[in-house]
Amino acid sequence: MHPNSFDWLTWSGGRLLDIGVYNKFQSIVDNKKIIRKYAIGYLFGEKLICRPKKDTIAVMFFNGKNEFWTHLTLTEFKECFPDVKT
């Protein structure tokens, strides 16, 4: 996705808990099917205009009513999306 998609308003538009996932490693791994279901795009964390972070991947979600994004660590991202090359 384009870096402009990952803005402050979208970041504050929701959280993983809105799709039933806690922002903890084991919850993310245990619920990777849910994460994959609602994920609509990603961008390497260093390329973000808003809240850039090294060694992360920002994942955009849409839960049917809100679009939001959050950072996943590289390990979390690889657990959820093993078929995506990072």
N, CA, C and O atoms as a GROMACS GRO file, in nm:
protein
  344
    1MET      N    1   0.084  -0.118   0.000
    1MET     CA    2   0.000   0.000   0.000
    1MET      C    3   0.089   0.124   0.000
    1MET      O    4   0.207   0.118   0.032
    2HIS      N    5   0.031   0.234  -0.036
    2HIS     CA    6   0.102   0.362  -0.041
    2HIS      C    7   0.119   0.417   0.101
    2HIS      O    8   0.029   0.404   0.183
    3PRO      N    9   0.234   0.480   0.130
    3PRO     CA   10   0.257   0.536   0.264
    3PRO      C   11   0.149   0.635   0.309
    3PRO      O   12   0.121   0.643   0.428
    4ASN      N   13   0.089   0.708   0.218
    4ASN     CA   14  -0.015   0.805   0.256
    4ASN      C   15  -0.140   0.738   0.313
    4ASN      O   16  -0.220   0.802   0.380
    5SER      N   17  -0.157   0.609   0.287
    5SER     CA   18  -0.272   0.537   0.341
    5SER      C   19  -0.261   0.518   0.492
    5SER      O   20  -0.361   0.501   0.562
    6PHE      N   21  -0.138   0.520   0.542
    6PHE     CA   22  -0.111   0.493   0.682
    6PHE      C   23  -0.095   0.626   0.758
    6PHE      O   24   0.015   0.663   0.798
    7ASP      N   25  -0.207   0.695   0.775
    7ASP     CA   26  -0.202   0.826   0.840
    7ASP      C   27  -0.248   0.816   0.985
    7ASP      O   28  -0.288   0.709   1.032
    8TRP      N   29  -0.241   0.930   1.055
    8TRP     CA   30  -0.277   0.935   1.197
    8TRP      C   31  -0.424   0.900   1.219
    8TRP      O   32  -0.457   0.824   1.310
    9LEU      N   33  -0.511   0.953   1.136
    9LEU     CA   34  -0.654   0.929   1.152
    9LEU      C   35  -0.688   0.781   1.137
    9LEU      O   36  -0.768   0.726   1.212
   10THR      N   37  -0.626   0.716   1.038
   10THR     CA   38  -0.650   0.573   1.018
   10THR      C   39  -0.588   0.491   1.130
   10THR      O   40  -0.645   0.392   1.174
   11TRP      N   41  -0.469   0.533   1.176
   11TRP     CA   42  -0.404   0.462   1.288
   11TRP      C   43  -0.494   0.464   1.411
   11TRP      O   44  -0.506   0.364   1.482
   12SER      N   45  -0.558   0.579   1.437
   12SER     CA   46  -0.642   0.592   1.556
   12SER      C   47  -0.785   0.543   1.532
   12SER      O   48  -0.869   0.555   1.621
   13GLY      N   49  -0.813   0.488   1.414
   13GLY     CA   50  -0.948   0.445   1.378
   13GLY      C   51  -0.988   0.309   1.432
   13GLY      O   52  -1.103   0.269   1.415
   14GLY      N   53  -0.898   0.239   1.496
   14GLY     CA   54  -0.932   0.108   1.549
   14GLY      C   55  -0.811   0.042   1.611
   14GLY      O   56  -0.704   0.102   1.620
   15ARG      N   57  -0.829  -0.081   1.654
   15ARG     CA   58  -0.720  -0.157   1.716
   15ARG      C   59  -0.747  -0.306   1.697
   15ARG      O   60  -0.858  -0.346   1.663
   16LEU      N   61  -0.645  -0.384   1.720
   16LEU     CA   62  -0.660  -0.529   1.701
   16LEU      C   63  -0.774  -0.586   1.785
   16LEU      O   64  -0.841  -0.680   1.743
   17LEU      N   65  -0.796  -0.530   1.901
   17LEU     CA   66  -0.904  -0.580   1.986
   17LEU      C   67  -1.040  -0.567   1.919
   17LEU      O   68  -1.134  -0.640   1.952
   18ASP      N   69  -1.052  -0.474   1.824
   18ASP     CA   70  -1.177  -0.458   1.749
   18ASP      C   71  -1.209  -0.580   1.662
   18ASP      O   72  -1.323  -0.599   1.621
   19ILE      N   73  -1.108  -0.662   1.634
   19ILE     CA   74  -1.131  -0.786   1.560
   19ILE      C   75  -1.108  -0.909   1.650
   19ILE      O   76  -1.095  -1.021   1.601
   20GLY      N   77  -1.102  -0.884   1.781
   20GLY     CA   78  -1.094  -0.992   1.878
   20GLY      C   79  -0.954  -1.044   1.907
   20GLY      O   80  -0.938  -1.156   1.954
   21VAL      N   81  -0.853  -0.962   1.879
   21VAL     CA   82  -0.714  -1.005   1.898
   21VAL      C   83  -0.645  -0.907   1.993
   21VAL      O   84  -0.651  -0.786   1.974
   22TYR      N   85  -0.579  -0.962   2.094
   22TYR     CA   86  -0.499  -0.878   2.184
   22TYR      C   87  -0.366  -0.847   2.118
   22TYR      O   88  -0.316  -0.926   2.038
   23ASN      N   89  -0.309  -0.734   2.151
   23ASN     CA   90  -0.182  -0.690   2.092
   23ASN      C   91  -0.064  -0.755   2.167
   23ASN      O   92   0.026  -0.685   2.212
   24LYS      N   93  -0.067  -0.884   2.178
   24LYS     CA   94   0.038  -0.963   2.242
   24LYS      C   95   0.076  -1.076   2.146
   24LYS      O   96  -0.009  -1.127   2.074
   25PHE      N   97   0.202  -1.115   2.147
   25PHE     CA   98   0.253  -1.212   2.050
   25PHE      C   99   0.167  -1.338   2.043
   25PHE      O  100   0.126  -1.378   1.934
   26GLN      N  101   0.140  -1.400   2.157
   26GLN     CA  102   0.069  -1.528   2.153
   26GLN      C  103  -0.073  -1.512   2.100
   26GLN      O  104  -0.122  -1.598   2.027
   27SER      N  105  -0.139  -1.403   2.135
   27SER     CA  106  -0.273  -1.379   2.082
   27SER      C  107  -0.270  -1.358   1.931
   27SER      O  108  -0.358  -1.407   1.860
   28ILE      N  109  -0.170  -1.285   1.884
   28ILE     CA  110  -0.156  -1.263   1.740
   28ILE      C  111  -0.133  -1.395   1.667
   28ILE      O  112  -0.195  -1.420   1.564
   29VAL      N  113  -0.045  -1.478   1.720
   29VAL     CA  114  -0.017  -1.608   1.657
   29VAL      C  115  -0.140  -1.699   1.663
   29VAL      O  116  -0.174  -1.765   1.565
   30ASP      N  117  -0.206  -1.702   1.778
   30ASP     CA  118  -0.324  -1.788   1.793
   30ASP      C  119  -0.440  -1.744   1.704
   30ASP      O  120  -0.526  -1.825   1.669
   31ASN      N  121  -0.442  -1.617   1.667
   31ASN     CA  122  -0.554  -1.563   1.589
   31ASN      C  123  -0.510  -1.518   1.450
   31ASN      O  124  -0.569  -1.426   1.392
   32LYS      N  125  -0.408  -1.581   1.396
   32LYS     CA  126  -0.358  -1.538   1.265
   32LYS      C  127  -0.462  -1.553   1.154
   32LYS      O  128  -0.458  -1.478   1.056
   33LYS      N  129  -0.555  -1.645   1.167
   33LYS     CA  130  -0.662  -1.657   1.065
   33LYS      C  131  -0.750  -1.533   1.067
   33LYS      O  132  -0.792  -1.485   0.961
   34ILE      N  133  -0.778  -1.481   1.183
   34ILE     CA  134  -0.858  -1.358   1.195
   34ILE      C  135  -0.781  -1.241   1.137
   34ILE      O  136  -0.837  -1.159   1.064
   35ILE      N  137  -0.653  -1.232   1.169
   35ILE     CA  138  -0.569  -1.124   1.117
   35ILE      C  139  -0.566  -1.129   0.965
   35ILE      O  140  -0.579  -1.026   0.899
   36ARG      N  141  -0.548  -1.247   0.910
   36ARG     CA  142  -0.547  -1.261   0.764
   36ARG      C  143  -0.683  -1.225   0.703
   36ARG      O  144  -0.689  -1.168   0.594
   37LYS      N  145  -0.790  -1.259   0.772
   37LYS     CA  146  -0.925  -1.231   0.721
   37LYS      C  147  -0.949  -1.081   0.704
   37LYS      O  148  -1.009  -1.038   0.605
   38TYR      N  149  -0.905  -1.001   0.800
   38TYR     CA  150  -0.934  -0.858   0.799
   38TYR      C  151  -0.822  -0.772   0.741
   38TYR      O  152  -0.844  -0.653   0.718
   39ALA      N  153  -0.706  -0.827   0.717
   39ALA     CA  154  -0.595  -0.749   0.661
   39ALA      C  155  -0.624  -0.714   0.515
   39ALA      O  156  -0.669  -0.798   0.438
   40ILE      N  157  -0.597  -0.588   0.480
   40ILE     CA  158  -0.620  -0.546   0.342
   40ILE      C  159  -0.493  -0.492   0.276
   40ILE      O  160  -0.493  -0.462   0.157
   41GLY      N  161  -0.385  -0.481   0.351
   41GLY     CA  162  -0.260  -0.434   0.294
   41GLY      C  163  -0.153  -0.417   0.399
   41GLY      O  164  -0.180  -0.427   0.519
   42TYR      N  165  -0.032  -0.390   0.353
   42TYR     CA  166   0.079  -0.372   0.447
   42TYR      C  167   0.184  -0.280   0.386
   42TYR      O  168   0.185  -0.253   0.266
   43LEU      N  169   0.274  -0.234   0.473
   43LEU     CA  170   0.386  -0.150   0.433
   43LEU      C  171   0.496  -0.166   0.536
   43LEU      O  172   0.468  -0.175   0.656
   44PHE      N  173   0.620  -0.171   0.491
   44PHE     CA  174   0.732  -0.182   0.584
   44PHE      C  175   0.733  -0.060   0.677
   44PHE      O  176   0.717   0.053   0.631
   45GLY      N  177   0.752  -0.083   0.804
   45GLY     CA  178   0.743   0.021   0.906
   45GLY      C  179   0.833   0.140   0.885
   45GLY      O  180   0.798   0.251   0.924
   46GLU      N  181   0.950   0.119   0.824
   46GLU     CA  182   1.043   0.229   0.802
   46GLU      C  183   0.991   0.327   0.696
   46GLU      O  184   1.036   0.441   0.692
   47LYS      N  185   0.898   0.283   0.612
   47LYS     CA  186   0.848   0.366   0.503
   47LYS      C  187   0.726   0.450   0.542
   47LYS      O  188   0.675   0.526   0.460
   48LEU      N  189   0.681   0.436   0.664
   48LEU     CA  190   0.564   0.509   0.708
   48LEU      C  191   0.593   0.658   0.724
   48LEU      O  192   0.702   0.696   0.767
   49ILE      N  193   0.496   0.739   0.690
   49ILE     CA  194   0.505   0.882   0.714
   49ILE      C  195   0.463   0.911   0.858
   49ILE      O  196   0.521   0.996   0.925
   50CYS      N  197   0.362   0.840   0.905
   50CYS     CA  198   0.309   0.854   1.040
   50CYS      C  199   0.357   0.737   1.125
   50CYS      O  200   0.335   0.621   1.088
   51ARG      N  201   0.422   0.764   1.235
   51ARG     CA  202   0.468   0.661   1.330
   51ARG      C  203   0.562   0.557   1.268
   51ARG      O  204   0.537   0.437   1.283
   52PRO      N  205   0.666   0.598   1.198
   52PRO     CA  206   0.758   0.499   1.142
   52PRO      C  207   0.831   0.423   1.253
   52PRO      O  208   0.867   0.480   1.356
   53LYS      N  209   0.853   0.294   1.230
   53LYS     CA  210   0.925   0.210   1.325
   53LYS      C  211   1.009   0.109   1.248
   53LYS      O  212   0.961   0.046   1.153
   54LYS      N  213   1.132   0.094   1.289
   54LYS     CA  214   1.220  -0.006   1.228
   54LYS      C  215   1.176  -0.146   1.271
   54LYS      O  216   1.115  -0.164   1.376
   55ASP      N  217   1.209  -0.242   1.189
   55ASP     CA  218   1.186  -0.383   1.217
   55ASP      C  219   1.038  -0.415   1.245
   55ASP      O  220   1.007  -0.503   1.326
   56THR      N  221   0.949  -0.343   1.177
   56THR     CA  222   0.807  -0.371   1.188
   56THR      C  223   0.743  -0.366   1.049
   56THR      O  224   0.803  -0.319   0.952
   57ILE      N  225   0.621  -0.415   1.044
   57ILE     CA  226   0.541  -0.402   0.923
   57ILE      C  227   0.406  -0.348   0.968
   57ILE      O  228   0.342  -0.403   1.058
   58ALA      N  229   0.362  -0.241   0.904
   58ALA     CA  230   0.231  -0.184   0.934
   58ALA      C  231   0.128  -0.261   0.852
   58ALA      O  232   0.143  -0.277   0.730
   59VAL      N  233   0.026  -0.308   0.918
   59VAL     CA  234  -0.080  -0.384   0.850
   59VAL      C  235  -0.211  -0.306   0.861
   59VAL      O  236  -0.252  -0.264   0.970
   60MET      N  237  -0.274  -0.287   0.748
   60MET     CA  238  -0.402  -0.217   0.740
   60MET      C  239  -0.514  -0.321   0.749
   60MET      O  240  -0.507  -0.428   0.687
   61PHE      N  241  -0.618  -0.288   0.825
   61PHE     CA  242  -0.732  -0.377   0.845
   61PHE      C  243  -0.861  -0.305   0.810
   61PHE      O  244  -0.870  -0.182   0.819
   62PHE      N  245  -0.961  -0.383   0.770
   62PHE     CA  246  -1.098  -0.332   0.754
   62PHE      C  247  -1.189  -0.437   0.816
   62PHE      O  248  -1.194  -0.552   0.771
   63ASN      N  249  -1.263  -0.396   0.920
   63ASN     CA  250  -1.346  -0.492   0.992
   63ASN      C  251  -1.494  -0.484   0.955
   63ASN      O  252  -1.580  -0.534   1.027
   64GLY      N  253  -1.523  -0.421   0.842
   64GLY     CA  254  -1.661  -0.408   0.798
   64GLY      C  255  -1.719  -0.271   0.822
   64GLY      O  256  -1.815  -0.230   0.757
   65LYS      N  257  -1.659  -0.197   0.917
   65LYS     CA  258  -1.705  -0.061   0.939
   65LYS      C  259  -1.591   0.038   0.958
   65LYS      O  260  -1.607   0.156   0.927
   66ASN      N  261  -1.477  -0.006   1.007
   66ASN     CA  262  -1.363   0.084   1.028
   66ASN      C  263  -1.239   0.032   0.956
   66ASN      O  264  -1.214  -0.088   0.949
   67GLU      N  265  -1.162   0.125   0.904
   67GLU     CA  266  -1.030   0.095   0.849
   67GLU      C  267  -0.928   0.146   0.950
   67GLU      O  268  -0.936   0.260   0.995
   68PHE      N  269  -0.832   0.062   0.986
   68PHE     CA  270  -0.730   0.101   1.082
   68PHE      C  271  -0.603   0.021   1.056
   68PHE      O  272  -0.605  -0.079   0.984
   69TRP      N  273  -0.493   0.066   1.116
   69TRP     CA  274  -0.368  -0.007   1.099
   69TRP      C  275  -0.292  -0.011   1.230
   69TRP      O  276  -0.314   0.069   1.321
   70THR      N  277  -0.202  -0.107   1.237
   70THR     CA  278  -0.114  -0.121   1.352
   70THR      C  279   0.018  -0.181   1.307
   70THR      O  280   0.029  -0.237   1.198
   71HIS      N  281   0.118  -0.168   1.393
   71HIS     CA  282   0.248  -0.228   1.364
   71HIS      C  283   0.248  -0.373   1.412
   71HIS      O  284   0.197  -0.403   1.519
   72LEU      N  285   0.304  -0.462   1.333
   72LEU     CA  286   0.338  -0.596   1.377
   72LEU      C  287   0.489  -0.608   1.370
   72LEU      O  288   0.552  -0.551   1.281
   73THR      N  289   0.547  -0.683   1.463
   73THR     CA  290   0.690  -0.709   1.453
   73THR      C  291   0.714  -0.798   1.330
   73THR      O  292   0.621  -0.859   1.279
   74LEU      N  293   0.837  -0.804   1.286
   74LEU     CA  294   0.868  -0.892   1.172
   74LEU      C  295   0.832  -1.036   1.203
   74LEU      O  296   0.782  -1.108   1.117
   75THR      N  297   0.857  -1.079   1.326
   75THR     CA  298   0.825  -1.216   1.366
   75THR      C  299   0.674  -1.240   1.363
   75THR      O  300   0.628  -1.342   1.312
   76GLU      N  301   0.596  -1.145   1.417
   76GLU     CA  302   0.450  -1.158   1.415
   76GLU      C  303   0.399  -1.162   1.272
   76GLU      O  304   0.313  -1.244   1.239
   77PHE      N  305   0.451  -1.075   1.187
   77PHE     CA  306   0.407  -1.070   1.047
   77PHE      C  307   0.438  -1.203   0.978
   77PHE      O  308   0.353  -1.255   0.905
   78LYS      N  309   0.556  -1.256   0.998
   78LYS     CA  310   0.594  -1.383   0.934
   78LYS      C  311   0.507  -1.498   0.983
   78LYS      O  312   0.477  -1.590   0.907
   79GLU      N  313   0.467  -1.495   1.110
   79GLU     CA  314   0.377  -1.597   1.163
   79GLU      C  315   0.240  -1.589   1.096
   79GLU      O  316   0.180  -1.692   1.065
   80CYS      N  317   0.191  -1.469   1.074
   80CYS     CA  318   0.057  -1.449   1.016
   80CYS      C  319   0.054  -1.462   0.865
   80CYS      O  320  -0.044  -1.509   0.807
   81PHE      N  321   0.164  -1.421   0.801
   81PHE     CA  322   0.170  -1.418   0.654
   81PHE      C  323   0.298  -1.487   0.605
   81PHE      O  324   0.386  -1.422   0.549
   82PRO      N  325   0.308  -1.618   0.626
   82PRO     CA  326   0.431  -1.689   0.590
   82PRO      C  327   0.460  -1.689   0.440
   82PRO      O  328   0.574  -1.710   0.399
   83ASP      N  329   0.358  -1.666   0.359
   83ASP     CA  330   0.375  -1.669   0.214
   83ASP      C  331   0.423  -1.535   0.157
   83ASP      O  332   0.454  -1.526   0.038
   84VAL      N  333   0.430  -1.430   0.242
   84VAL     CA  334   0.476  -1.299   0.196
   84VAL      C  335   0.624  -1.284   0.225
   84VAL      O  336   0.668  -1.303   0.339
   85LYS      N  337   0.701  -1.252   0.124
   85LYS     CA  338   0.845  -1.231   0.140
   85LYS      C  339   0.869  -1.095   0.203
   85LYS      O  340   0.814  -0.995   0.158
   86THR      N  341   0.952  -1.091   0.309
   86THR     CA  342   0.984  -0.965   0.375
   86THR      C  343   1.131  -0.931   0.362
   86THR      O  344   1.175  -0.827   0.412
   0.00000   0.00000   0.00000
